Amino acid sequence: MKYEAVIGLEVHVQIKTHSKMFTRVAAGYGQPANTLTDPVVLALPGVLPVMNKAALDAIIKAGLLLGCDIAPVCKWDRKNYFYPDSPKNYQISQFDQPICLNGSVEIELPGAARNIQGEHKKIALTRIHLEEDVGKLNHEAFDSLVDYNRAGTPLMEIVSEPVIKSAEEAYAYLTSLRATMIYGGISDCDMEKGQLRCDANISIRPVGETKLGTKVELKNLNSISYVRDGIAHEIQRQLAVTQAGGTIVQETRDYDGEAGVSQSLRSKEMAHDYRYFPDPDLMPVKVDAAWKARIQAECPELPFAKQTRFFTQYSLPYTLTSVLVWDRTLADYFEEAAKFAGPGKAQAVGNWIVNDLQRELGAAKLDLAVSKVRPQHIADLVTLIDAGTLLNNTAKEVFIEMFATGEPPASIVARKGLAAAPTDTAELEGWCRDAIAANAKSVAEFKAGKESAINGLKGPIMKASKGKANPKLVDETLRRLLAE
């Protein structure tokens, strides 16, 4: 019997705000333990919560970016459970009236081959609700110590429908969702800092069956790669149990990404186990049209929409857009450089950014923000090459110098005497005629309409000139002679 996987993801995203969800105490990371606390965070007797409007703005923005229905009224509930990281012994959350309903996350499925655009699919969402984060347990030797710095931080829970079919789809979903949150300025989504955390609900069922199988929740998925690997491992585990005649037990399992194995933690809780009831200290929130319109005006262009625009506006290939659009800072850097360079040079600009600049930044372990190479530098370098002042092989040397010093390319060319020597027209024409005479197949293909065939003639010319011929003049001369 053939089986299929059914996967739903619950993703917790910390909202980037200055203060916590129900108090003015600062929200942050990396501070000494239990310093970001106050009576509200610690749930001392007599304290009352006050809502953080910036967090409400952020979740509305998240909902709008993901095409959710924004509820006209949402309310707060208490989720009751006892655990040392929860000082109240309950969590303020949203149960039956969350702020965002429905919506979807657009993903790209793996392409048919490397660097080929894949099919797009939308993963439906059930809801997004707002709650407060809990503290963190630090296990040391024989002790477990509680740090409440994280407790009370605004937290979104984004719940997908059980429509994800594979570990690769889950990986694409998280990649797209993370990029959306970063683009919107909602969260930095640093998984090492706990700003994005994911639990996966996984089940299998016979192909053609509509009823969901017994689900297992997988926790401790602390990187997007571990989410993919953990889901793949759990699918295989469930298949092995089923094929051996066993029964899948509804439970929560802990996944060890380093070892690639999971172990049972506890039986899975049901919603009624938490004894939800409305929080008596917080009023419901009404979201009117004006509030939504104000947030909508702040919503940025998302990666896939930007990619489509880059295809049409700049005629960029998928190999470039698939790198540029997933980093908003990099995409903005490209557009600034393309604007400086002018019409027709966007692809050359993109190639220098994606291939050379990214390579040097990676080798130096630097962020783009601290790079000495500015967008104007990239544009000027492309312009020098396009004008024939600088040859491609020499431009690589100029770029390395520019990356190290931040000096404009024209200054480097002048200082080091790297400008291309003027090409003797008669000599260049002779090289071109020799190439045409020696490569009849390329000539025939070009004249038959195969534009790329002209490149088969350029190689011999560059070899004859020892790499010093001006590529632009080579192209112009070849086309003139081929048209005769």
TORKE-38813 format. One line per field, with one value per residue (C-alpha): residue in three letters; x negated, y negated, z negated. Coordinates in steps of 0.1 Angstrom, whole numbers, padded with zeros to 4 digits. Each point is the difference from the previous one (the first is absolute). Example, Ala and Ser with C-alpha at 12.3 -4.5 7.8 and 13.67 -1.06 7.14 Angstrom:
TORKE-38813
residuo	ALA|SER;
xx	-0123|-0014;
yy	0045|-0034;
zz	-0078|0007;
***
This chain:
TORKE-38813
residuo	MET|LYS|TYR|GLU|ALA|VAL|ILE|GLY|LEU|GLU|VAL|HIS|VAL|GLN|ILE|LYS|THR|HIS|SER|LYS|MET|PHE|THR|ARG|VAL|ALA|ALA|GLY|TYR|GLY|GLN|PRO|ALA|ASN|THR|LEU|THR|ASP|PRO|VAL|VAL|LEU|ALA|LEU|PRO|GLY|VAL|LEU|PRO|VAL|MET|ASN|LYS|ALA|ALA|LEU|ASP|ALA|ILE|ILE|LYS|ALA|GLY|LEU|LEU|LEU|GLY|CYS|ASP|ILE|ALA|PRO|VAL|CYS|LYS|TRP|ASP|ARG|LYS|ASN|TYR|PHE|TYR|PRO|ASP|SER|PRO|LYS|ASN|TYR|GLN|ILE|SER|GLN|PHE|ASP|GLN|PRO|ILE|CYS|LEU|ASN|GLY|SER|VAL|GLU|ILE|GLU|LEU|PRO|GLY|ALA|ALA|ARG|ASN|ILE|GLN|GLY|GLU|HIS|LYS|LYS|ILE|ALA|LEU|THR|ARG|ILE|HIS|LEU|GLU|GLU|ASP|VAL|GLY|LYS|LEU|ASN|HIS|GLU|ALA|PHE|ASP|SER|LEU|VAL|ASP|TYR|ASN|ARG|ALA|GLY|THR|PRO|LEU|MET|GLU|ILE|VAL|SER|GLU|PRO|VAL|ILE|LYS|SER|ALA|GLU|GLU|ALA|TYR|ALA|TYR|LEU|THR|SER|LEU|ARG|ALA|THR|MET|ILE|TYR|GLY|GLY|ILE|SER|ASP|CYS|ASP|MET|GLU|LYS|GLY|GLN|LEU|ARG|CYS|ASP|ALA|ASN|ILE|SER|ILE|ARG|PRO|VAL|GLY|GLU|THR|LYS|LEU|GLY|THR|LYS|VAL|GLU|LEU|LYS|ASN|LEU|ASN|SER|ILE|SER|TYR|VAL|ARG|ASP|GLY|ILE|ALA|HIS|GLU|ILE|GLN|ARG|GLN|LEU|ALA|VAL|THR|GLN|ALA|GLY|GLY|THR|ILE|VAL|GLN|GLU|THR|ARG|ASP|TYR|ASP|GLY|GLU|ALA|GLY|VAL|SER|GLN|SER|LEU|ARG|SER|LYS|GLU|MET|ALA|HIS|ASP|TYR|ARG|TYR|PHE|PRO|ASP|PRO|ASP|LEU|MET|PRO|VAL|LYS|VAL|ASP|ALA|ALA|TRP|LYS|ALA|ARG|ILE|GLN|ALA|GLU|CYS|PRO|GLU|LEU|PRO|PHE|ALA|LYS|GLN|THR|ARG|PHE|PHE|THR|GLN|TYR|SER|LEU|PRO|TYR|THR|LEU|THR|SER|VAL|LEU|VAL|TRP|ASP|ARG|THR|LEU|ALA|ASP|TYR|PHE|GLU|GLU|ALA|ALA|LYS|PHE|ALA|GLY|PRO|GLY|LYS|ALA|GLN|ALA|VAL|GLY|ASN|TRP|ILE|VAL|ASN|ASP|LEU|GLN|ARG|GLU|LEU|GLY|ALA|ALA|LYS|LEU|ASP|LEU|ALA|VAL|SER|LYS|VAL|ARG|PRO|GLN|HIS|ILE|ALA|ASP|LEU|VAL|THR|LEU|ILE|ASP|ALA|GLY|THR|LEU|LEU|ASN|ASN|THR|ALA|LYS|GLU|VAL|PHE|ILE|GLU|MET|PHE|ALA|THR|GLY|GLU|PRO|PRO|ALA|SER|ILE|VAL|ALA|ARG|LYS|GLY|LEU|ALA|ALA|ALA|PRO|THR|ASP|THR|ALA|GLU|LEU|GLU|GLY|TRP|CYS|ARG|ASP|ALA|ILE|ALA|ALA|ASN|ALA|LYS|SER|VAL|ALA|GLU|PHE|LYS|ALA|GLY|LYS|GLU|SER|ALA|ILE|ASN|GLY|LEU|LYS|GLY|PRO|ILE|MET|LYS|ALA|SER|LYS|GLY|LYS|ALA|ASN|PRO|LYS|LEU|VAL|ASP|GLU|THR|LEU|ARG|ARG|LEU|LEU|ALA|GLU;
xx	0000|-0013|0001|-0001|-0012|0023|-0019|0012|-0024|0004|-0025|-0007|-0015|-0012|0012|-0027|0012|-0018|0021|0019|0035|0018|-0026|-0025|-0030|-0025|0000|-0034|-0026|-0033|0005|-0010|0025|0032|-0008|0028|0027|0025|0030|0022|-0025|-0004|0038|-0003|0034|0020|-0015|0020|-0010|0001|-0001|-0029|0015|-0032|0004|0036|-0012|-0026|0024|0025|-0028|-0010|0036|0003|-0033|0013|0035|0018|0034|-0005|0027|0021|-0002|-0025|-0002|-0025|0001|-0020|-0017|-0004|-0030|-0027|-0036|-0029|-0006|0035|0001|0038|0007|0020|-0008|0020|0009|0029|0022|0033|-0002|-0036|-0009|-0009|0019|-0007|-0027|-0028|-0038|-0013|-0028|-0021|-0004|-0034|-0006|-0004|-0037|-0025|0006|0033|0031|0023|0038|0016|0025|0020|0001|0032|0000|0025|-0007|-0026|0005|-0019|-0012|-0028|-0032|-0012|-0033|-0029|-0014|-0037|-0011|-0034|-0014|0025|0020|0026|-0001|0028|-0007|0031|-0016|0020|0032|0027|-0016|0026|0004|0020|0010|0006|0019|0001|0027|-0012|-0007|-0038|-0010|-0037|-0030|-0012|0033|-0003|-0035|0013|0029|-0022|-0025|0028|0017|-0032|-0008|0035|-0004|-0035|0012|0029|-0023|0021|-0028|-0037|0010|-0034|0006|-0032|0015|0034|0017|0015|0009|0019|0020|0010|0031|-0006|0022|0002|0031|0006|0000|0036|0011|0016|0000|-0031|-0022|-0012|-0023|-0033|-0013|-0037|-0018|-0036|-0002|-0025|-0010|0018|-0022|0009|0037|-0005|-0022|0022|0032|-0018|-0011|0035|0017|-0024|0005|0037|-0002|-0022|0023|0031|-0017|-0011|0037|-0004|0023|-0010|0005|0011|-0030|-0025|-0036|-0033|-0022|-0038|-0013|-0036|0007|0029|0023|0031|0013|0034|0006|0036|0035|0015|0022|0034|0015|0023|-0030|-0009|0034|0001|0022|0003|-0026|0020|-0027|-0001|0027|0006|-0017|0019|-0019|0018|-0006|-0021|-0024|-0004|-0005|-0028|-0018|0007|-0018|-0032|0000|-0030|-0003|-0006|-0028|0020|0017|-0034|-0014|0028|-0008|-0037|0008|0020|-0016|-0037|0002|-0020|-0003|0013|-0036|-0003|0035|0000|-0030|0009|0036|-0004|-0021|0018|-0032|-0017|0030|0000|-0038|0005|0027|-0021|-0029|0021|0014|-0035|-0011|0029|0021|-0013|-0025|0021|-0011|-0037|0006|0018|-0028|-0026|0021|0011|-0033|-0028|0013|0017|-0030|-0024|0025|0003|-0038|-0005|0030|0015|0035|0010|0007|-0038|-0012|-0023|0014|0030|0027|-0016|-0033|0017|0017|-0032|-0019|0027|-0001|-0038|0003|0029|-0020|-0030|-0022|-0004|-0002|0019|-0031|-0016|0034|-0004|-0032|0016|0029|-0023|-0018|0033|0013|-0031|-0003|0034|-0018|0021|-0008|-0011|-0026|-0014|-0002|-0018|-0023|-0010|0000|0026|0019|0003|-0023|0017|0005|-0014|0031|-0018|-0015|0033|0018|-0027|0006|0037|-0003|-0023|0025|0029|-0020|-0010|0034|0026|0024|0003|0004|0028|0018|-0002|0013|0029|0011|-0020|-0012|-0023|-0020|-0020|-0017|-0017|-0018|-0011|-0022|-0025|-0002|-0007|-0026|-0017|0000|-0013|0031|-0005|0027|0029|0030|0024|-0020|-0004|0037|0007|-0027|0012|0036|-0010|-0021|0027|0026|-0021;
yy	0000|-0035|-0027|-0038|-0024|-0028|-0028|-0031|-0025|-0022|-0028|-0025|-0033|-0025|-0035|-0027|-0026|-0022|0013|0031|0010|-0012|-0022|-0028|0021|0003|0030|0012|0028|0007|-0019|0014|0025|-0014|-0036|-0007|0006|-0020|0008|0007|0024|0018|0001|-0016|-0004|-0031|-0007|-0006|0004|-0029|0008|-0009|-0017|0004|0038|-0003|-0021|0027|0029|-0019|-0007|0037|0009|-0025|0012|0036|-0008|0007|-0012|-0025|0006|-0030|0010|0023|0009|0014|0034|0017|0032|0018|0023|0004|-0002|-0018|-0023|-0014|-0023|-0005|0038|-0012|-0016|-0030|0011|0001|0030|-0003|-0036|-0005|-0031|0016|0028|0019|-0014|0019|0002|0002|0025|0011|0037|0013|-0006|0028|-0007|-0022|-0037|0007|-0018|0025|0001|-0023|0011|-0017|0017|-0009|-0014|0006|-0030|-0023|-0010|-0022|0011|-0005|0021|0020|0000|0024|0029|0004|0035|0001|0032|0009|-0032|-0016|-0038|-0023|-0032|-0022|-0026|0015|0003|-0025|-0007|-0004|0032|0010|0036|0007|0032|0016|0024|0036|-0003|0002|0032|0004|-0010|-0021|-0019|-0007|-0014|-0022|-0012|-0010|-0017|-0021|-0008|-0011|-0023|-0015|-0008|-0015|-0021|-0013|-0011|0022|0022|0008|0037|0011|0036|0001|-0027|0017|-0027|0027|0034|0028|0031|0024|0022|0031|0029|0025|0015|0023|-0018|-0009|-0001|-0033|0007|-0013|0026|-0001|-0030|-0003|-0034|-0005|-0026|-0014|-0009|-0028|-0007|0001|0029|0019|-0005|0016|0028|0006|0003|0024|0021|0001|0010|0029|0010|0001|0019|0026|0004|0003|0025|0021|0003|-0025|-0030|-0036|-0016|-0037|-0015|-0028|0010|-0018|-0001|0000|-0017|0010|0037|0001|0019|-0008|0012|-0001|-0029|0003|0008|-0028|-0025|-0009|-0036|0009|0009|-0037|-0011|-0032|-0028|-0038|-0021|-0022|-0027|-0008|-0015|0013|-0020|-0015|-0004|-0025|-0008|-0031|0021|0026|-0026|-0017|0033|0010|-0032|0012|0035|0006|0019|0037|0022|0018|-0032|-0017|0030|-0003|-0037|0006|0024|-0026|-0033|0010|0032|0018|0038|0023|0008|-0037|-0007|0032|-0014|-0037|0000|0021|-0028|-0033|-0019|0017|-0006|-0037|-0002|0015|-0024|-0030|0013|0007|-0035|-0015|0022|-0009|0019|0033|0007|0016|0036|-0010|-0018|0031|0023|-0021|-0001|0036|0016|-0023|-0021|0028|0022|-0026|-0008|0037|0005|-0030|0010|-0035|-0013|-0021|-0030|-0003|0006|-0027|0007|-0023|0003|-0029|0019|0030|-0023|-0018|0033|0013|-0033|0002|0035|-0009|-0029|0022|-0019|0031|0036|0027|0018|-0032|-0010|0029|-0015|-0034|0015|0017|-0033|-0018|0024|-0003|-0038|-0015|-0020|-0008|0022|-0029|-0011|0035|0003|-0033|0007|0035|-0008|0027|-0017|0021|-0010|-0013|0029|-0004|0001|0017|0026|0007|0004|0025|0021|-0001|0011|0028|0012|-0001|0019|0027|0005|0006|0019|-0029|-0024|0021|0003|-0037|-0009|0025|-0019|0016|-0032|0019|0015|-0032|0009|0028|-0026|-0022|0026|0003|-0038|-0005|0027|-0017|-0033|0016|-0011|-0037|-0006|-0022|0024|-0027|-0008|0037|0005|-0031|0010|0036|-0011|-0024|0026|0027|-0024|-0006;
zz	0000|0009|-0026|0001|-0026|-0014|-0018|-0018|-0016|-0030|0002|-0029|0011|-0026|0010|0000|-0025|-0025|-0029|-0010|0008|-0032|-0017|0008|-0011|0029|0023|0011|0003|-0015|-0033|-0034|-0012|-0016|0006|0025|-0025|-0021|-0022|0031|0015|-0033|-0006|-0035|-0018|0010|0034|0032|0036|0025|0038|0022|0031|0020|-0003|0012|0030|0008|0000|0022|0024|0000|0007|0029|0015|-0001|0014|-0033|-0010|-0029|-0026|-0008|-0037|-0017|-0037|-0025|-0018|-0027|0010|-0033|-0007|-0027|0011|-0016|0030|-0004|-0031|0001|0005|0030|0033|0014|0035|0025|0003|0019|0012|0014|0019|0033|0018|0033|0023|0016|0005|0036|0005|0029|0005|0011|0037|0026|-0001|-0018|0006|0017|-0014|-0017|-0002|-0026|-0025|-0028|-0034|-0017|-0036|-0027|-0022|-0015|-0036|-0024|-0034|-0025|0000|-0030|-0017|0007|-0020|-0001|-0009|-0018|-0015|-0027|0001|0022|-0002|0012|0019|0004|0023|0030|-0020|0012|0034|0027|0019|0031|0006|0037|0006|0034|0012|0003|0037|0001|0018|-0005|-0020|0030|0001|-0037|0006|0028|-0022|-0029|0024|0015|-0033|-0016|0030|-0002|-0037|0005|0031|-0021|-0028|-0023|-0013|0006|-0002|-0014|-0010|-0021|-0021|-0002|0021|0023|-0013|0017|-0010|0027|-0001|0022|0010|0028|0017|0030|0033|0009|-0036|-0012|-0037|-0019|-0016|-0036|-0003|-0018|-0011|0005|-0022|-0004|0037|-0005|0036|0033|0011|-0031|0007|0034|-0013|-0030|0021|0024|-0029|-0016|0033|0004|-0037|0004|0032|-0017|-0029|0023|0023|-0030|-0011|-0028|-0010|0000|-0034|-0003|-0018|-0002|0011|-0005|0031|-0004|0032|-0007|-0004|0025|-0024|-0021|-0033|-0017|-0024|-0011|0013|0020|-0018|0014|-0001|-0029|-0021|-0002|-0014|0022|-0013|0008|-0018|-0025|0000|0037|0022|0035|0029|0028|0033|0023|0037|-0008|-0021|0027|0028|-0020|-0004|0036|0012|-0018|0015|0023|0033|-0008|0015|0026|0012|0001|0020|0026|0003|0004|0028|0019|-0010|0002|0022|-0027|0003|-0028|-0011|-0012|-0012|-0021|-0020|-0001|-0011|-0032|-0017|0000|-0006|0029|0023|-0009|0005|0035|0010|-0011|0020|0031|-0002|-0001|0029|0023|0026|0013|-0027|-0027|0007|-0001|-0033|-0014|0011|-0019|-0031|-0001|0011|-0010|-0028|-0018|0004|-0016|-0028|-0008|0000|-0023|-0021|0004|0003|0030|-0023|-0008|0035|0015|0034|0005|0027|0019|0002|0016|0025|0009|0004|0025|0018|0005|0013|0023|0014|0008|-0025|-0021|0012|-0019|-0013|-0012|-0016|-0024|-0013|-0003|-0020|-0025|-0006|-0003|-0025|-0022|0002|0010|0026|0031|0030|0023|-0026|-0002|0038|0003|-0030|0012|0037|0008|0028|0031|0028|0032|0024|0036|0022|0029|-0022|-0018|0033|0012|-0031|0005|0037|-0010|-0026|0025|0026|-0026|-0016|0028|-0023|-0025|0030|0015|-0034|-0006|0034|-0006|-0030|-0029|-0018|-0024|0029|0003|-0033|0018|0021|-0028|-0018|0029|0002|-0037|0003|0029|-0018|-0032|-0018|0007|0027|-0010|-0003|0011|0032|0006|0000|0021|0026|0002|0006|0027|0018|-0003|0015|0031;
***
